[in-house]
Amino acid sequence: MGAVVSCIEAIFGAIGRCLMAIVNGIGAILQAIISGVVTVFDVIISCVTCGAAGGRRRRRHHGTTTRATI
C-alpha cells in the first residue's frame, strides 16, 4: 500500500512542477514584453527630447590635455 501512496505523491509532485514551469514561462514572456515596451518608450522619449532626458546623457569632458614631447 505504501508504494501506491508514493506513486500518487510522485504524480502530484510532477503535476505541480509542470504547473510551476508553465507559470514561470508565462512570467518570463510577460517580463520580456514589458521590457520591450519600456525600451520603445525610452527610444521615443530620447528622440523627442534630443537625448536630453533619460539616463544616457552625453557628458562632455572638460579637462586639460597634455602633449607628449618627443
Backbone as a chain_set.jsonl record, in Angstrom:
{"seq": "MGAVVSCIEAIFGAIGRCLMAIVNGIGAILQAIISGVVTVFDVIISCVTCGAAGGRRRRRHHGTTTRATI", "coords": {"N": [[0.825, -1.2, 0.0], [2.047, 1.178, 0.611], [3.611, 1.733, -1.585], [1.783, 2.52, -3.501], [0.797, 4.921, -2.467], [3.158, 6.384, -2.509], [3.586, 6.492, -5.254], [1.373, 7.998, -6.084], [1.935, 10.402, -4.755], [4.245, 11.111, -6.138], [3.195, 11.54, -8.682], [1.48, 13.749, -8.237], [3.444, 15.563, -7.433], [4.916, 15.81, -9.807], [2.962, 16.955, -11.454], [2.602, 19.375, -10.118], [5.165, 20.537, -10.44], [5.163, 20.823, -13.2], [3.071, 22.659, -13.585], [4.173, 24.858, -12.24], [6.36, 25.369, -13.892], [5.033, 26.199, -16.188], [3.804, 28.543, -15.244], [6.113, 30.031, -14.595], [7.178, 30.296, -17.164], [5.206, 31.855, -18.437], [5.453, 34.151, -16.883], [8.074, 34.931, -17.592], [7.716, 35.509, -20.295], [5.89, 37.672, -20.148], [7.513, 39.493, -18.779], [9.503, 39.948, -20.689], [7.991, 41.15, -22.724], [7.085, 43.505, -21.449], [9.538, 44.707, -20.899], [10.388, 45.197, -23.51], [8.45, 47.068, -24.361], [9.008, 49.178, -22.62], [11.578, 49.814, -23.496], [11.019, 50.706, -26.104], [9.496, 53.016, -25.529], [11.494, 54.442, -24.226], [13.277, 54.941, -26.316], [11.634, 56.521, -27.975], [11.133, 58.744, -26.301], [13.743, 59.628, -25.99], [14.319, 60.405, -28.613], [12.433, 62.471, -29.023], [13.209, 64.348, -27.131], [15.733, 64.949, -27.931], [17.745, 63.436, -26.805], [18.18, 64.555, -24.323], [16.839, 63.772, -22.071], [16.531, 61.113, -19.692], [18.695, 58.309, -18.803], [20.922, 58.242, -20.398], [22.748, 60.397, -20.858], [24.774, 62.667, -22.637], [27.967, 63.329, -21.736], [30.248, 65.923, -21.443], [33.718, 66.138, -21.525], [35.651, 68.136, -19.65], [38.69, 69.041, -19.428], [42.248, 69.256, -18.99], [44.437, 68.859, -21.673], [47.309, 67.066, -22.399], [50.382, 67.231, -24.15], [52.492, 64.88, -25.569], [55.918, 65.055, -25.384], [58.563, 64.627, -27.603]], "CA": [[0.0, 0.0, 0.0], [2.941, 2.334, 0.663], [4.097, 2.022, -2.931], [0.712, 3.228, -4.21], [0.794, 6.284, -1.944], [4.37, 7.006, -3.024], [3.37, 6.75, -6.679], [0.416, 9.103, -6.187], [2.659, 11.604, -4.364], [5.146, 11.453, -7.239], [2.367, 12.081, -9.769], [1.083, 15.104, -7.863], [4.655, 16.39, -7.46], [5.225, 16.093, -11.209], [1.95, 17.903, -11.938], [2.917, 20.671, -9.511], [6.338, 21.098, -11.107], [4.752, 21.205, -14.552], [2.301, 23.904, -13.472], [5.09, 25.938, -11.893], [7.139, 25.681, -15.089], [4.153, 26.973, -17.068], [3.664, 29.876, -14.645], [7.389, 30.728, -14.768], [7.28, 30.638, -18.58], [4.307, 32.996, -18.687], [6.082, 35.31, -16.246], [9.226, 35.356, -18.402], [7.187, 36.127, -21.519], [5.357, 38.989, -19.791], [8.64, 40.363, -18.455], [10.148, 40.329, -21.949], [7.104, 42.088, -23.424], [7.111, 44.784, -20.729], [10.857, 45.288, -21.124], [10.392, 45.714, -24.874], [7.624, 48.276, -24.408], [9.763, 50.231, -21.936], [12.669, 50.201, -24.384], [10.452, 51.507, -27.192], [9.185, 54.344, -24.992], [12.767, 55.103, -23.959], [13.79, 55.438, -27.602], [10.761, 57.611, -28.424], [11.386, 59.917, -25.456], [15.081, 60.102, -26.312], [14.242, 61.11, -29.9], [11.655, 63.699, -28.882], [13.944, 65.317, -26.317], [17.089, 65.025, -28.485], [18.672, 62.754, -25.911], [18.416, 65.317, -23.101], [16.197, 63.109, -20.942], [16.897, 59.714, -19.526], [19.965, 58.022, -18.173], [22.012, 58.19, -21.37], [23.134, 61.763, -21.177], [26.126, 62.838, -23.156], [28.746, 64.172, -20.837], [31.438, 66.486, -22.062], [34.891, 66.09, -20.66], [36.353, 69.414, -19.603], [39.951, 68.858, -18.716], [43.422, 69.705, -19.717], [45.088, 67.838, -22.478], [48.766, 67.206, -22.388], [51.046, 66.723, -25.329], [53.705, 64.126, -25.3], [57.079, 65.625, -26.056], [59.478, 63.581, -28.069]], "C": [[0.861, 1.252, 0.0], [3.447, 2.727, -0.709], [3.062, 2.813, -3.727], [0.678, 4.689, -3.773], [2.011, 7.046, -2.483], [4.218, 7.358, -4.501], [2.423, 7.93, -6.88], [1.094, 10.426, -5.808], [3.6, 12.059, -5.481], [4.376, 12.066, -8.411], [1.956, 13.509, -9.461], [2.284, 16.062, -7.852], [5.028, 16.779, -8.888], [4.232, 17.094, -11.797], [2.229, 19.304, -11.391], [4.116, 21.328, -10.166], [6.008, 21.554, -12.522], [3.979, 22.523, -14.527], [3.209, 25.082, -13.13], [5.969, 26.324, -13.075], [6.318, 26.522, -16.065], [4.015, 28.402, -16.545], [4.952, 30.673, -14.818], [7.594, 31.135, -16.224], [6.424, 31.83, -18.944], [4.893, 34.264, -18.085], [7.262, 35.834, -17.052], [8.77, 36.034, -19.685], [6.652, 37.525, -21.224], [6.481, 39.971, -19.472], [9.344, 40.825, -19.721], [9.303, 41.344, -22.716], [7.155, 43.46, -22.77], [8.458, 45.467, -20.937], [10.958, 45.875, -22.534], [9.605, 46.994, -25.005], [8.361, 49.443, -23.751], [10.909, 50.721, -22.815], [12.169, 51.064, -25.532], [10.118, 52.911, -26.705], [10.459, 55.124, -24.693], [13.348, 55.685, -25.236], [12.958, 56.615, -28.089], [11.031, 58.881, -27.622], [12.761, 60.489, -25.758], [15.083, 60.866, -27.633], [13.532, 62.448, -29.764], [12.445, 64.763, -28.129], [15.391, 65.469, -26.771], [18.125, 64.439, -27.543], [18.925, 63.472, -24.605], [17.808, 64.651, -21.877], [16.694, 61.679, -20.849], [18.282, 59.553, -18.953], [21.143, 58.043, -19.11], [22.416, 59.592, -21.803], [24.558, 61.781, -21.689], [26.869, 63.794, -22.241], [29.991, 64.645, -21.566], [32.569, 66.468, -21.052], [35.628, 67.418, -20.753], [37.607, 69.203, -18.775], [41.094, 69.37, -19.545], [43.986, 68.544, -20.51], [46.573, 68.099, -22.472], [49.32, 66.606, -23.661], [52.298, 65.973, -24.918], [54.853, 64.748, -26.076], [58.049, 64.532, -26.399], [60.888, 64.115, -28.151]], "O": [[0.46, 2.28, -0.547], [3.688, 3.904, -0.978], [3.418, 3.673, -4.532], [0.548, 5.589, -4.604], [1.902, 8.211, -2.866], [4.678, 8.412, -4.941], [2.65, 8.767, -7.753], [0.864, 11.449, -6.452], [3.734, 13.256, -5.736], [4.854, 13.002, -9.052], [2.067, 14.388, -10.316], [2.154, 17.23, -8.218], [5.405, 17.92, -9.154], [4.621, 17.982, -12.555], [2.108, 20.295, -12.11], [4.105, 22.532, -10.423], [6.528, 22.57, -12.983], [4.214, 23.4, -15.359], [3.037, 26.177, -13.666], [6.29, 27.501, -13.24], [6.84, 27.444, -16.693], [4.099, 29.36, -17.314], [4.905, 31.858, -15.149], [8.13, 32.21, -16.492], [6.863, 32.718, -19.675], [4.84, 35.329, -18.7], [7.435, 37.046, -17.183], [9.368, 37.02, -20.116], [6.929, 38.462, -21.972], [6.413, 41.141, -19.848], [9.744, 41.986, -19.813], [9.839, 42.29, -23.292], [7.257, 44.472, -23.463], [8.511, 46.681, -21.131], [11.551, 46.937, -22.721], [10.041, 47.92, -25.69], [8.342, 50.563, -24.263], [11.179, 51.921, -22.869], [12.817, 52.044, -25.9], [10.419, 53.891, -27.387], [10.499, 56.339, -24.886], [13.857, 56.806, -25.233], [13.511, 57.606, -28.566], [11.146, 59.967, -28.191], [12.931, 61.708, -25.781], [15.779, 61.873, -27.759], [13.977, 63.448, -30.326], [12.359, 65.948, -28.453], [16.196, 66.064, -26.055], [19.263, 64.906, -27.498], [19.794, 63.056, -23.839], [18.221, 64.937, -20.753], [17.212, 61.117, -21.814], [18.963, 60.533, -18.652], [22.278, 57.877, -18.662], [22.417, 59.911, -22.992], [25.42, 61.023, -21.242], [26.438, 64.924, -22.011], [30.689, 63.868, -22.217], [32.375, 66.753, -19.87], [36.16, 67.776, -21.804], [37.555, 69.194, -17.545], [40.915, 69.856, -20.662], [44.002, 67.4, -20.055], [47.018, 69.245, -22.533], [48.808, 65.615, -24.183], [53.048, 66.393, -24.036], [54.76, 64.943, -27.288], [58.322, 63.634, -25.602], [61.804, 63.383, -28.524]]}, "num_chains": 1, "name": "protein.A"}
